[in-house]
Amino acid sequence: MSGDANHSHDSAAEAVSPEAVDPIADQASDQAAGGGAEAPALESNPAPGTEGEGASEAGAPSGSKQEQLEAELKALRSEHESLRSQYMRIAADFDNFRKRQSRDQQDQRLQITCSTLSEILPVVDNFERARQQLDPQHEEAQGLHRSYQGLYKQLVDVFKQLGVSPMRVEGEPFDPSLHEAVLREPSDEHPEDVVIAELQRGYHLDGRVLRHALVKVSMGPGPSAAAAPGSGEAE
């Protein structure tokens, strides 16, 4: 039995040929023998953190680029301030123009109103003179007087609605901006430069003089009578 086992083992060893050697070992031996064959190149991986540093350096602007951006920002700010100042000046000029136009229109309307009313005032004066002269005695004259009073009242109401008001001048100090002195005479009852009579009524229009009043002004007490010659002298 043992002889058969040994025989079979030897037969198996003989069955393995030299070409059945491990091909990896043969390849290694061939490379060692050749000496000039190049080994496959290994991929070089960058060290940890190296790739991030390169990207950050590439993304950051250079010094000259940053200075250029700062200069552009400064120029834009300066242009913004210039445009803002120009806008503020234009807005102020327009507001002043609008106010000036409003004042001019108001003054123009007031001048037209004054001119129109000044043409009507003589009619009012005639009404006033006629009222002073009327002295109705009969019933027919009284009816005419009442009709006249109604017309005169209507005219006065229209003037009030337009802002016209008569001046009250008698007994007031003389004021050249309101009065026009036509006569001056001595007066023992009134001091100097006081209006003692109204010759033509003056009128205001919304606080503005529509027509000056024609007045008579006091000169104050006259000179005292001169003493008789020789009076008060001792004989």
Buried (B, 14 or more C-beta within 10 A) or exposed (E): EEEEEEEEEEEEEEEEEEEEEEEEEEEEEEEEEEEEEEEEEEEEEEEEEEEEEEEEEEEEEEEEEEEEEEEEEEEEEEEEEEEEEEEEEEEEEEEEEEEEEEEEEEEEEBEEBBEEBEEBBEEBEEBBEEEEEEEEEEEEEEEEBEEBEEEBEEBBEEBEEBBBBBBEBBEBEBBEEBBBBEEBEEBEEBEBBBBBBBEBBBBBBEEEBBBBBBBBBBBEEEEEEEEEEEEEEEE
